[in-house]
Amino acid sequence: MQPVQQQLIDLQVKVSKILGLAFIFSIVWVAGIGSCAAFLLGVYALRLIKGSSEKIAGVGMAWWCIIAGAIGTAIMPFILFGK
């Protein structure tokens, strides 16, 4: 296998692990911390994908984590402190 192909495979594995963790955090709210982590990991994964000229998969999952994380983070103060 050529070095460039191996680098893409390694990057795909890394992004897949990041997005798997971010997806779990987006579902498990954990007092808003999970939502913040999902958002940040989603942004990081999306930057890795864009940096590879989108040669690796995961854009949809990254956006899911960003959106779900942002929503969870935005409603956190209302759930914790609001009535």
PyMOL Python script that loads the backbone (N, CA, C, O; Angstrom):
from pymol import cmd

cmd.read_pdbstr("""\
ATOM      1  N   MET A   1       0.848  -1.174   0.000  1.00  0.00           N
ATOM      2  CA  MET A   1       0.000   0.000   0.000  1.00  0.00           C
ATOM      3  C   MET A   1       0.895   1.240   0.000  1.00  0.00           C
ATOM      4  O   MET A   1       1.943   1.257   0.646  1.00  0.00           O
ATOM      5  N   GLN A   2       0.485   2.248  -0.709  1.00  0.00           N
ATOM      6  CA  GLN A   2       1.286   3.452  -0.820  1.00  0.00           C
ATOM      7  C   GLN A   2       1.141   4.306   0.442  1.00  0.00           C
ATOM      8  O   GLN A   2       0.117   4.251   1.122  1.00  0.00           O
ATOM      9  N   PRO A   3       2.166   5.090   0.746  1.00  0.00           N
ATOM     10  CA  PRO A   3       2.144   5.887   1.976  1.00  0.00           C
ATOM     11  C   PRO A   3       0.953   6.856   2.063  1.00  0.00           C
ATOM     12  O   PRO A   3       0.392   7.042   3.144  1.00  0.00           O
ATOM     13  N   VAL A   4       0.571   7.459   0.962  1.00  0.00           N
ATOM     14  CA  VAL A   4      -0.546   8.403   0.983  1.00  0.00           C
ATOM     15  C   VAL A   4      -1.841   7.671   1.318  1.00  0.00           C
ATOM     16  O   VAL A   4      -2.649   8.167   2.103  1.00  0.00           O
ATOM     17  N   GLN A   5      -2.041   6.508   0.737  1.00  0.00           N
ATOM     18  CA  GLN A   5      -3.234   5.724   1.028  1.00  0.00           C
ATOM     19  C   GLN A   5      -3.261   5.297   2.494  1.00  0.00           C
ATOM     20  O   GLN A   5      -4.315   5.327   3.131  1.00  0.00           O
ATOM     21  N   GLN A   6      -2.123   4.904   3.024  1.00  0.00           N
ATOM     22  CA  GLN A   6      -2.053   4.492   4.425  1.00  0.00           C
ATOM     23  C   GLN A   6      -2.354   5.667   5.349  1.00  0.00           C
ATOM     24  O   GLN A   6      -3.005   5.498   6.380  1.00  0.00           O
ATOM     25  N   GLN A   7      -1.885   6.849   4.985  1.00  0.00           N
ATOM     26  CA  GLN A   7      -2.177   8.040   5.784  1.00  0.00           C
ATOM     27  C   GLN A   7      -3.674   8.336   5.787  1.00  0.00           C
ATOM     28  O   GLN A   7      -4.234   8.697   6.823  1.00  0.00           O
ATOM     29  N   LEU A   8      -4.324   8.185   4.630  1.00  0.00           N
ATOM     30  CA  LEU A   8      -5.773   8.404   4.558  1.00  0.00           C
ATOM     31  C   LEU A   8      -6.528   7.374   5.397  1.00  0.00           C
ATOM     32  O   LEU A   8      -7.505   7.712   6.065  1.00  0.00           O
ATOM     33  N   ILE A   9      -6.081   6.132   5.364  1.00  0.00           N
ATOM     34  CA  ILE A   9      -6.723   5.094   6.169  1.00  0.00           C
ATOM     35  C   ILE A   9      -6.549   5.400   7.652  1.00  0.00           C
ATOM     36  O   ILE A   9      -7.500   5.280   8.425  1.00  0.00           O
ATOM     37  N   ASP A  10      -5.346   5.792   8.052  1.00  0.00           N
ATOM     38  CA  ASP A  10      -5.092   6.133   9.450  1.00  0.00           C
ATOM     39  C   ASP A  10      -5.947   7.322   9.893  1.00  0.00           C
ATOM     40  O   ASP A  10      -6.476   7.336  11.005  1.00  0.00           O
ATOM     41  N   LEU A  11      -6.076   8.318   9.015  1.00  0.00           N
ATOM     42  CA  LEU A  11      -6.891   9.483   9.335  1.00  0.00           C
ATOM     43  C   LEU A  11      -8.367   9.111   9.423  1.00  0.00           C
ATOM     44  O   LEU A  11      -9.088   9.630  10.275  1.00  0.00           O
ATOM     45  N   GLN A  12      -8.822   8.212   8.543  1.00  0.00           N
ATOM     46  CA  GLN A  12     -10.215   7.768   8.597  1.00  0.00           C
ATOM     47  C   GLN A  12     -10.511   7.041   9.900  1.00  0.00           C
ATOM     48  O   GLN A  12     -11.570   7.231  10.498  1.00  0.00           O
ATOM     49  N   VAL A  13      -9.582   6.215  10.335  1.00  0.00           N
ATOM     50  CA  VAL A  13      -9.751   5.502  11.603  1.00  0.00           C
ATOM     51  C   VAL A  13      -9.806   6.497  12.757  1.00  0.00           C
ATOM     52  O   VAL A  13     -10.644   6.364  13.649  1.00  0.00           O
ATOM     53  N   LYS A  14      -8.931   7.481  12.747  1.00  0.00           N
ATOM     54  CA  LYS A  14      -8.905   8.497  13.802  1.00  0.00           C
ATOM     55  C   LYS A  14     -10.224   9.277  13.836  1.00  0.00           C
ATOM     56  O   LYS A  14     -10.800   9.480  14.905  1.00  0.00           O
ATOM     57  N   VAL A  15     -10.696   9.712  12.669  1.00  0.00           N
ATOM     58  CA  VAL A  15     -11.946  10.477  12.598  1.00  0.00           C
ATOM     59  C   VAL A  15     -13.123   9.609  13.030  1.00  0.00           C
ATOM     60  O   VAL A  15     -14.027  10.097  13.709  1.00  0.00           O
ATOM     61  N   SER A  16     -13.129   8.347  12.652  1.00  0.00           N
ATOM     62  CA  SER A  16     -14.214   7.453  13.047  1.00  0.00           C
ATOM     63  C   SER A  16     -14.268   7.277  14.562  1.00  0.00           C
ATOM     64  O   SER A  16     -15.353   7.254  15.142  1.00  0.00           O
ATOM     65  N   LYS A  17     -13.124   7.155  15.202  1.00  0.00           N
ATOM     66  CA  LYS A  17     -13.081   7.029  16.661  1.00  0.00           C
ATOM     67  C   LYS A  17     -13.561   8.311  17.334  1.00  0.00           C
ATOM     68  O   LYS A  17     -14.317   8.262  18.305  1.00  0.00           O
ATOM     69  N   ILE A  18     -13.126   9.444  16.822  1.00  0.00           N
ATOM     70  CA  ILE A  18     -13.550  10.729  17.377  1.00  0.00           C
ATOM     71  C   ILE A  18     -15.056  10.893  17.246  1.00  0.00           C
ATOM     72  O   ILE A  18     -15.727  11.300  18.194  1.00  0.00           O
ATOM     73  N   LEU A  19     -15.592  10.573  16.061  1.00  0.00           N
ATOM     74  CA  LEU A  19     -17.028  10.739  15.836  1.00  0.00           C
ATOM     75  C   LEU A  19     -17.848   9.731  16.633  1.00  0.00           C
ATOM     76  O   LEU A  19     -18.962  10.046  17.052  1.00  0.00           O
ATOM     77  N   GLY A  20     -17.333   8.544  16.850  1.00  0.00           N
ATOM     78  CA  GLY A  20     -18.034   7.576  17.697  1.00  0.00           C
ATOM     79  C   GLY A  20     -18.169   8.094  19.120  1.00  0.00           C
ATOM     80  O   GLY A  20     -19.235   7.993  19.726  1.00  0.00           O
ATOM     81  N   LEU A  21     -17.101   8.640  19.643  1.00  0.00           N
ATOM     82  CA  LEU A  21     -17.120   9.209  20.983  1.00  0.00           C
ATOM     83  C   LEU A  21     -18.035  10.438  21.037  1.00  0.00           C
ATOM     84  O   LEU A  21     -18.797  10.610  21.989  1.00  0.00           O
ATOM     85  N   ALA A  22     -17.952  11.280  20.020  1.00  0.00           N
ATOM     86  CA  ALA A  22     -18.791  12.481  19.975  1.00  0.00           C
ATOM     87  C   ALA A  22     -20.266  12.115  19.885  1.00  0.00           C
ATOM     88  O   ALA A  22     -21.107  12.784  20.487  1.00  0.00           O
ATOM     89  N   PHE A  23     -20.587  11.067  19.146  1.00  0.00           N
ATOM     90  CA  PHE A  23     -21.981  10.632  19.029  1.00  0.00           C
ATOM     91  C   PHE A  23     -22.516  10.171  20.383  1.00  0.00           C
ATOM     92  O   PHE A  23     -23.642  10.498  20.757  1.00  0.00           O
ATOM     93  N   ILE A  24     -21.716   9.424  21.099  1.00  0.00           N
ATOM     94  CA  ILE A  24     -22.120   8.966  22.438  1.00  0.00           C
ATOM     95  C   ILE A  24     -22.346  10.168  23.351  1.00  0.00           C
ATOM     96  O   ILE A  24     -23.342  10.223  24.071  1.00  0.00           O
ATOM     97  N   PHE A  25     -21.428  11.125  23.322  1.00  0.00           N
ATOM     98  CA  PHE A  25     -21.592  12.318  24.145  1.00  0.00           C
ATOM     99  C   PHE A  25     -22.811  13.133  23.739  1.00  0.00           C
ATOM    100  O   PHE A  25     -23.444  13.761  24.588  1.00  0.00           O
ATOM    101  N   SER A  26     -23.153  13.132  22.443  1.00  0.00           N
ATOM    102  CA  SER A  26     -24.318  13.909  22.006  1.00  0.00           C
ATOM    103  C   SER A  26     -25.617  13.298  22.514  1.00  0.00           C
ATOM    104  O   SER A  26     -26.616  14.002  22.665  1.00  0.00           O
ATOM    105  N   ILE A  27     -25.612  12.019  22.773  1.00  0.00           N
ATOM    106  CA  ILE A  27     -26.811  11.350  23.291  1.00  0.00           C
ATOM    107  C   ILE A  27     -26.839  11.400  24.820  1.00  0.00           C
ATOM    108  O   ILE A  27     -27.889  11.632  25.420  1.00  0.00           O
ATOM    109  N   VAL A  28     -25.693  11.183  25.440  1.00  0.00           N
ATOM    110  CA  VAL A  28     -25.592  11.197  26.901  1.00  0.00           C
ATOM    111  C   VAL A  28     -25.244  12.622  27.315  1.00  0.00           C
ATOM    112  O   VAL A  28     -24.106  13.067  27.161  1.00  0.00           O
ATOM    113  N   TRP A  29     -26.218  13.316  27.833  1.00  0.00           N
ATOM    114  CA  TRP A  29     -26.104  14.754  28.078  1.00  0.00           C
ATOM    115  C   TRP A  29     -25.120  15.079  29.187  1.00  0.00           C
ATOM    116  O   TRP A  29     -24.354  16.030  29.032  1.00  0.00           O
ATOM    117  N   VAL A  30     -25.091  14.365  30.274  1.00  0.00           N
ATOM    118  CA  VAL A  30     -24.179  14.508  31.412  1.00  0.00           C
ATOM    119  C   VAL A  30     -24.079  15.972  31.873  1.00  0.00           C
ATOM    120  O   VAL A  30     -22.996  16.557  31.892  1.00  0.00           O
ATOM    121  N   ALA A  31     -25.218  16.540  32.238  1.00  0.00           N
ATOM    122  CA  ALA A  31     -25.294  17.914  32.760  1.00  0.00           C
ATOM    123  C   ALA A  31     -24.677  18.939  31.813  1.00  0.00           C
ATOM    124  O   ALA A  31     -24.114  19.936  32.265  1.00  0.00           O
ATOM    125  N   GLY A  32     -24.774  18.708  30.534  1.00  0.00           N
ATOM    126  CA  GLY A  32     -24.275  19.659  29.541  1.00  0.00           C
ATOM    127  C   GLY A  32     -22.839  19.435  29.132  1.00  0.00           C
ATOM    128  O   GLY A  32     -22.420  19.895  28.070  1.00  0.00           O
ATOM    129  N   ILE A  33     -22.079  18.740  29.948  1.00  0.00           N
ATOM    130  CA  ILE A  33     -20.679  18.498  29.620  1.00  0.00           C
ATOM    131  C   ILE A  33     -20.565  17.598  28.393  1.00  0.00           C
ATOM    132  O   ILE A  33     -19.702  17.805  27.540  1.00  0.00           O
ATOM    133  N   GLY A  34     -21.437  16.604  28.313  1.00  0.00           N
ATOM    134  CA  GLY A  34     -21.442  15.720  27.148  1.00  0.00           C
ATOM    135  C   GLY A  34     -21.771  16.474  25.874  1.00  0.00           C
ATOM    136  O   GLY A  34     -21.194  16.210  24.819  1.00  0.00           O
ATOM    137  N   SER A  35     -22.701  17.414  25.975  1.00  0.00           N
ATOM    138  CA  SER A  35     -23.071  18.217  24.810  1.00  0.00           C
ATOM    139  C   SER A  35     -21.912  19.096  24.358  1.00  0.00           C
ATOM    140  O   SER A  35     -21.644  19.214  23.162  1.00  0.00           O
ATOM    141  N   CYS A  36     -21.233  19.707  25.307  1.00  0.00           N
ATOM    142  CA  CYS A  36     -20.066  20.528  24.967  1.00  0.00           C
ATOM    143  C   CYS A  36     -18.978  19.679  24.307  1.00  0.00           C
ATOM    144  O   CYS A  36     -18.370  20.090  23.318  1.00  0.00           O
ATOM    145  N   ALA A  37     -18.743  18.507  24.861  1.00  0.00           N
ATOM    146  CA  ALA A  37     -17.727  17.608  24.304  1.00  0.00           C
ATOM    147  C   ALA A  37     -18.124  17.164  22.901  1.00  0.00           C
ATOM    148  O   ALA A  37     -17.277  17.107  22.010  1.00  0.00           O
ATOM    149  N   ALA A  38     -19.411  16.845  22.694  1.00  0.00           N
ATOM    150  CA  ALA A  38     -19.879  16.439  21.366  1.00  0.00           C
ATOM    151  C   ALA A  38     -19.669  17.549  20.362  1.00  0.00           C
ATOM    152  O   ALA A  38     -19.220  17.300  19.243  1.00  0.00           O
ATOM    153  N   PHE A  39     -19.987  18.771  20.748  1.00  0.00           N
ATOM    154  CA  PHE A  39     -19.810  19.920  19.865  1.00  0.00           C
ATOM    155  C   PHE A  39     -18.340  20.092  19.480  1.00  0.00           C
ATOM    156  O   PHE A  39     -18.010  20.214  18.301  1.00  0.00           O
ATOM    157  N   LEU A  40     -17.465  20.099  20.482  1.00  0.00           N
ATOM    158  CA  LEU A  40     -16.042  20.311  20.222  1.00  0.00           C
ATOM    159  C   LEU A  40     -15.429  19.174  19.391  1.00  0.00           C
ATOM    160  O   LEU A  40     -14.646  19.420  18.474  1.00  0.00           O
ATOM    161  N   LEU A  41     -15.789  17.944  19.720  1.00  0.00           N
ATOM    162  CA  LEU A  41     -15.259  16.808  18.949  1.00  0.00           C
ATOM    163  C   LEU A  41     -15.797  16.814  17.522  1.00  0.00           C
ATOM    164  O   LEU A  41     -15.080  16.454  16.589  1.00  0.00           O
ATOM    165  N   GLY A  42     -17.055  17.219  17.345  1.00  0.00           N
ATOM    166  CA  GLY A  42     -17.629  17.320  16.005  1.00  0.00           C
ATOM    167  C   GLY A  42     -16.912  18.355  15.156  1.00  0.00           C
ATOM    168  O   GLY A  42     -16.639  18.124  13.978  1.00  0.00           O
ATOM    169  N   VAL A  43     -16.608  19.498  15.761  1.00  0.00           N
ATOM    170  CA  VAL A  43     -15.869  20.548  15.046  1.00  0.00           C
ATOM    171  C   VAL A  43     -14.472  20.062  14.681  1.00  0.00           C
ATOM    172  O   VAL A  43     -13.998  20.282  13.567  1.00  0.00           O
ATOM    173  N   TYR A  44     -13.820  19.399  15.629  1.00  0.00           N
ATOM    174  CA  TYR A  44     -12.470  18.881  15.374  1.00  0.00           C
ATOM    175  C   TYR A  44     -12.482  17.858  14.238  1.00  0.00           C
ATOM    176  O   TYR A  44     -11.627  17.899  13.353  1.00  0.00           O
ATOM    177  N   ALA A  45     -13.441  16.949  14.266  1.00  0.00           N
ATOM    178  CA  ALA A  45     -13.532  15.933  13.210  1.00  0.00           C
ATOM    179  C   ALA A  45     -13.834  16.578  11.857  1.00  0.00           C
ATOM    180  O   ALA A  45     -13.276  16.173  10.837  1.00  0.00           O
ATOM    181  N   LEU A  46     -14.710  17.574  11.848  1.00  0.00           N
ATOM    182  CA  LEU A  46     -15.033  18.253  10.590  1.00  0.00           C
ATOM    183  C   LEU A  46     -13.808  18.964  10.024  1.00  0.00           C
ATOM    184  O   LEU A  46     -13.603  18.978   8.810  1.00  0.00           O
ATOM    185  N   ARG A  47     -12.999  19.549  10.892  1.00  0.00           N
ATOM    186  CA  ARG A  47     -11.768  20.193  10.421  1.00  0.00           C
ATOM    187  C   ARG A  47     -10.794  19.168   9.835  1.00  0.00           C
ATOM    188  O   ARG A  47     -10.132  19.442   8.835  1.00  0.00           O
ATOM    189  N   LEU A  48     -10.708  17.994  10.453  1.00  0.00           N
ATOM    190  CA  LEU A  48      -9.842  16.942   9.913  1.00  0.00           C
ATOM    191  C   LEU A  48     -10.341  16.483   8.547  1.00  0.00           C
ATOM    192  O   LEU A  48      -9.550  16.253   7.633  1.00  0.00           O
ATOM    193  N   ILE A  49     -11.662  16.351   8.416  1.00  0.00           N
ATOM    194  CA  ILE A  49     -12.245  15.913   7.146  1.00  0.00           C
ATOM    195  C   ILE A  49     -11.998  16.955   6.065  1.00  0.00           C
ATOM    196  O   ILE A  49     -11.586  16.612   4.956  1.00  0.00           O
ATOM    197  N   LYS A  50     -12.243  18.218   6.374  1.00  0.00           N
ATOM    198  CA  LYS A  50     -12.025  19.291   5.393  1.00  0.00           C
ATOM    199  C   LYS A  50     -10.546  19.392   5.024  1.00  0.00           C
ATOM    200  O   LYS A  50     -10.215  19.690   3.876  1.00  0.00           O
ATOM    201  N   GLY A  51      -9.663  19.149   5.977  1.00  0.00           N
ATOM    202  CA  GLY A  51      -8.229  19.196   5.722  1.00  0.00           C
ATOM    203  C   GLY A  51      -7.744  18.091   4.804  1.00  0.00           C
ATOM    204  O   GLY A  51      -6.680  18.207   4.195  1.00  0.00           O
ATOM    205  N   SER A  52      -8.513  17.027   4.702  1.00  0.00           N
ATOM    206  CA  SER A  52      -8.136  15.922   3.815  1.00  0.00           C
ATOM    207  C   SER A  52      -8.759  16.093   2.436  1.00  0.00           C
ATOM    208  O   SER A  52      -8.776  15.151   1.645  1.00  0.00           O
ATOM    209  N   SER A  53      -9.265  17.266   2.145  1.00  0.00           N
ATOM    210  CA  SER A  53      -9.989  17.549   0.894  1.00  0.00           C
ATOM    211  C   SER A  53     -11.201  16.646   0.764  1.00  0.00           C
ATOM    212  O   SER A  53     -11.589  16.251  -0.336  1.00  0.00           O
ATOM    213  N   GLU A  54     -11.793  16.326   1.910  1.00  0.00           N
ATOM    214  CA  GLU A  54     -12.998  15.492   1.997  1.00  0.00           C
ATOM    215  C   GLU A  54     -12.829  14.128   1.336  1.00  0.00           C
ATOM    216  O   GLU A  54     -13.767  13.588   0.749  1.00  0.00           O
ATOM    217  N   LYS A  55     -11.623  13.581   1.439  1.00  0.00           N
ATOM    218  CA  LYS A  55     -11.364  12.242   0.911  1.00  0.00           C
ATOM    219  C   LYS A  55     -11.758  11.159   1.899  1.00  0.00           C
ATOM    220  O   LYS A  55     -11.748   9.975   1.562  1.00  0.00           O
ATOM    221  N   ILE A  56     -12.104  11.554   3.109  1.00  0.00           N
ATOM    222  CA  ILE A  56     -12.547  10.587   4.106  1.00  0.00           C
ATOM    223  C   ILE A  56     -13.991  10.878   4.477  1.00  0.00           C
ATOM    224  O   ILE A  56     -14.477  11.995   4.302  1.00  0.00           O
ATOM    225  N   ALA A  57     -14.663   9.873   4.984  1.00  0.00           N
ATOM    226  CA  ALA A  57     -16.093   9.967   5.286  1.00  0.00           C
ATOM    227  C   ALA A  57     -16.327  10.484   6.689  1.00  0.00           C
ATOM    228  O   ALA A  57     -15.448  10.416   7.547  1.00  0.00           O
ATOM    229  N   GLY A  58     -17.538  11.008   6.914  1.00  0.00           N
ATOM    230  CA  GLY A  58     -17.932  11.402   8.252  1.00  0.00           C
ATOM    231  C   GLY A  58     -18.514  12.792   8.361  1.00  0.00           C
ATOM    232  O   GLY A  58     -18.779  13.254   9.470  1.00  0.00           O
ATOM    233  N   VAL A  59     -18.722  13.476   7.247  1.00  0.00           N
ATOM    234  CA  VAL A  59     -19.227  14.842   7.296  1.00  0.00           C
ATOM    235  C   VAL A  59     -20.605  14.892   7.958  1.00  0.00           C
ATOM    236  O   VAL A  59     -20.858  15.755   8.798  1.00  0.00           O
ATOM    237  N   GLY A  60     -21.489  13.978   7.585  1.00  0.00           N
ATOM    238  CA  GLY A  60     -22.840  13.957   8.147  1.00  0.00           C
ATOM    239  C   GLY A  60     -22.834  13.713   9.644  1.00  0.00           C
ATOM    240  O   GLY A  60     -23.557  14.376  10.388  1.00  0.00           O
ATOM    241  N   MET A  61     -22.032  12.776  10.083  1.00  0.00           N
ATOM    242  CA  MET A  61     -21.940  12.475  11.515  1.00  0.00           C
ATOM    243  C   MET A  61     -21.322  13.657  12.266  1.00  0.00           C
ATOM    244  O   MET A  61     -21.737  13.965  13.384  1.00  0.00           O
ATOM    245  N   ALA A  62     -20.343  14.313  11.665  1.00  0.00           N
ATOM    246  CA  ALA A  62     -19.732  15.473  12.308  1.00  0.00           C
ATOM    247  C   ALA A  62     -20.765  16.582  12.488  1.00  0.00           C
ATOM    248  O   ALA A  62     -20.824  17.213  13.543  1.00  0.00           O
ATOM    249  N   TRP A  63     -21.574  16.820  11.467  1.00  0.00           N
ATOM    250  CA  TRP A  63     -22.610  17.846  11.585  1.00  0.00           C
ATOM    251  C   TRP A  63     -23.658  17.455  12.622  1.00  0.00           C
ATOM    252  O   TRP A  63     -24.155  18.315  13.349  1.00  0.00           O
ATOM    253  N   TRP A  64     -23.995  16.185  12.700  1.00  0.00           N
ATOM    254  CA  TRP A  64     -24.941  15.727  13.722  1.00  0.00           C
ATOM    255  C   TRP A  64     -24.410  16.081  15.112  1.00  0.00           C
ATOM    256  O   TRP A  64     -25.140  16.619  15.944  1.00  0.00           O
ATOM    257  N   CYS A  65     -23.141  15.777  15.352  1.00  0.00           N
ATOM    258  CA  CYS A  65     -22.545  16.024  16.664  1.00  0.00           C
ATOM    259  C   CYS A  65     -22.475  17.517  16.962  1.00  0.00           C
ATOM    260  O   CYS A  65     -22.696  17.933  18.099  1.00  0.00           O
ATOM    261  N   ILE A  66     -22.170  18.319  15.957  1.00  0.00           N
ATOM    262  CA  ILE A  66     -22.108  19.765  16.145  1.00  0.00           C
ATOM    263  C   ILE A  66     -23.488  20.319  16.498  1.00  0.00           C
ATOM    264  O   ILE A  66     -23.630  21.092  17.445  1.00  0.00           O
ATOM    265  N   ILE A  67     -24.494  19.919  15.736  1.00  0.00           N
ATOM    266  CA  ILE A  67     -25.846  20.441  15.955  1.00  0.00           C
ATOM    267  C   ILE A  67     -26.424  19.945  17.280  1.00  0.00           C
ATOM    268  O   ILE A  67     -26.945  20.735  18.067  1.00  0.00           O
ATOM    269  N   ALA A  68     -26.331  18.639  17.523  1.00  0.00           N
ATOM    270  CA  ALA A  68     -26.868  18.097  18.773  1.00  0.00           C
ATOM    271  C   ALA A  68     -26.118  18.647  19.980  1.00  0.00           C
ATOM    272  O   ALA A  68     -26.724  18.939  21.011  1.00  0.00           O
ATOM    273  N   GLY A  69     -24.816  18.789  19.855  1.00  0.00           N
ATOM    274  CA  GLY A  69     -24.030  19.362  20.944  1.00  0.00           C
ATOM    275  C   GLY A  69     -24.376  20.813  21.203  1.00  0.00           C
ATOM    276  O   GLY A  69     -24.452  21.237  22.356  1.00  0.00           O
ATOM    277  N   ALA A  70     -24.586  21.579  20.145  1.00  0.00           N
ATOM    278  CA  ALA A  70     -24.954  22.986  20.303  1.00  0.00           C
ATOM    279  C   ALA A  70     -26.323  23.128  20.957  1.00  0.00           C
ATOM    280  O   ALA A  70     -26.512  23.978  21.827  1.00  0.00           O
ATOM    281  N   ILE A  71     -27.268  22.307  20.545  1.00  0.00           N
ATOM    282  CA  ILE A  71     -28.609  22.359  21.146  1.00  0.00           C
ATOM    283  C   ILE A  71     -28.547  21.981  22.621  1.00  0.00           C
ATOM    284  O   ILE A  71     -29.127  22.663  23.466  1.00  0.00           O
ATOM    285  N   GLY A  72     -27.852  20.909  22.924  1.00  0.00           N
ATOM    286  CA  GLY A  72     -27.721  20.490  24.325  1.00  0.00           C
ATOM    287  C   GLY A  72     -27.026  21.525  25.184  1.00  0.00           C
ATOM    288  O   GLY A  72     -27.397  21.730  26.340  1.00  0.00           O
ATOM    289  N   THR A  73     -26.025  22.176  24.628  1.00  0.00           N
ATOM    290  CA  THR A  73     -25.313  23.219  25.357  1.00  0.00           C
ATOM    291  C   THR A  73     -26.196  24.454  25.546  1.00  0.00           C
ATOM    292  O   THR A  73     -26.166  25.090  26.599  1.00  0.00           O
ATOM    293  N   ALA A  74     -26.979  24.785  24.523  1.00  0.00           N
ATOM    294  CA  ALA A  74     -27.845  25.973  24.596  1.00  0.00           C
ATOM    295  C   ALA A  74     -28.963  25.806  25.621  1.00  0.00           C
ATOM    296  O   ALA A  74     -29.346  26.777  26.275  1.00  0.00           O
ATOM    297  N   ILE A  75     -29.489  24.599  25.771  1.00  0.00           N
ATOM    298  CA  ILE A  75     -30.604  24.412  26.718  1.00  0.00           C
ATOM    299  C   ILE A  75     -30.127  24.082  28.127  1.00  0.00           C
ATOM    300  O   ILE A  75     -30.930  24.026  29.058  1.00  0.00           O
ATOM    301  N   MET A  76     -28.835  23.867  28.287  1.00  0.00           N
ATOM    302  CA  MET A  76     -28.299  23.501  29.592  1.00  0.00           C
ATOM    303  C   MET A  76     -28.669  24.493  30.694  1.00  0.00           C
ATOM    304  O   MET A  76     -29.128  24.052  31.748  1.00  0.00           O
ATOM    305  N   PRO A  77     -28.497  25.807  30.514  1.00  0.00           N
ATOM    306  CA  PRO A  77     -28.836  26.737  31.615  1.00  0.00           C
ATOM    307  C   PRO A  77     -30.330  26.695  31.971  1.00  0.00           C
ATOM    308  O   PRO A  77     -30.693  26.844  33.138  1.00  0.00           O
ATOM    309  N   PHE A  78     -31.179  26.494  30.984  1.00  0.00           N
ATOM    310  CA  PHE A  78     -32.624  26.458  31.247  1.00  0.00           C
ATOM    311  C   PHE A  78     -33.014  25.232  32.064  1.00  0.00           C
ATOM    312  O   PHE A  78     -33.889  25.300  32.928  1.00  0.00           O
ATOM    313  N   ILE A  79     -32.359  24.115  31.782  1.00  0.00           N
ATOM    314  CA  ILE A  79     -32.674  22.891  32.507  1.00  0.00           C
ATOM    315  C   ILE A  79     -32.101  22.924  33.923  1.00  0.00           C
ATOM    316  O   ILE A  79     -32.751  22.496  34.876  1.00  0.00           O
ATOM    317  N   LEU A  80     -30.894  23.428  34.046  1.00  0.00           N
ATOM    318  CA  LEU A  80     -30.243  23.444  35.355  1.00  0.00           C
ATOM    319  C   LEU A  80     -30.753  24.554  36.276  1.00  0.00           C
ATOM    320  O   LEU A  80     -30.903  24.345  37.480  1.00  0.00           O
ATOM    321  N   PHE A  81     -31.018  25.731  35.712  1.00  0.00           N
ATOM    322  CA  PHE A  81     -31.324  26.878  36.550  1.00  0.00           C
ATOM    323  C   PHE A  81     -32.720  27.460  36.340  1.00  0.00           C
ATOM    324  O   PHE A  81     -33.190  28.243  37.165  1.00  0.00           O
ATOM    325  N   GLY A  82     -33.377  27.095  35.267  1.00  0.00           N
ATOM    326  CA  GLY A  82     -34.690  27.665  34.970  1.00  0.00           C
ATOM    327  C   GLY A  82     -35.815  26.882  35.586  1.00  0.00           C
ATOM    328  O   GLY A  82     -35.623  25.792  36.125  1.00  0.00           O
ATOM    329  N   LYS A  83     -36.982  27.453  35.497  1.00  0.00           N
ATOM    330  CA  LYS A  83     -38.174  26.770  36.009  1.00  0.00           C
ATOM    331  C   LYS A  83     -39.106  26.487  34.882  1.00  0.00           C
ATOM    332  O   LYS A  83     -40.176  25.915  35.094  1.00  0.00           O
TER     333      LYS A  83
END
""", "prot")
cmd.dss("prot")
cmd.show_as("cartoon", "prot")
cmd.util.cbc("prot")
cmd.orient("prot")
